[in-house]
Amino acid sequence: MVEQAAEDYAKIIQSADLEKEITPLCNNIDDMLARLDEFETVLASVRAESNGIMANHVCSILSFSANFDELRQRIDKLDTFVATVNENLNEVERSVDVAEQELNVTDYSIKGLLLKPLKARLSTTDTYGATPKSNLIDGEFQAVPIFKSDEYFGIRAEEANTSDSV
């Protein structure tokens, strides 16, 4: 029985063409190795290029680091300036609102803006109670104080030269 099984296995092994079975596997392995080699080459090229780019950008960023503080300070000053302009604009708008109330302006057409204040002045009626807001101090208009650009931007070089020469 053992001899019979050995003969059967021997026939199977002899009938199988190992060359035919192994050749496609070897070809696939060779193709995969070639692709892996190509991938490794591309990866090395990308690494070298990215290292070069990184070195250039890191150097430029580090060389600009001294300017970052100045840039941050300029941004902070600009933010302060914008906030001041916003406050001044709100004050001017309030002053305009008070002036419109004083002149009784409700019609914003040309006719309304020109004629209505004149009519309101001619037919002023005494109002009792609280005194309305006014932009007048001692009968004279007082403008809202606004920022001076020199406080935020400094004096321009042209103006500095003309003031020095005078």
Salt bridges, closest charged atoms under 4 A:
ASP69 OD1 - ARG72 NH2 3.73
ASP76 OD2 - ARG72 NH1 3.35
GLU91 OE2 - ARG94 NH2 2.37
GLU159 OE2 - ARG156 NH2 3.27
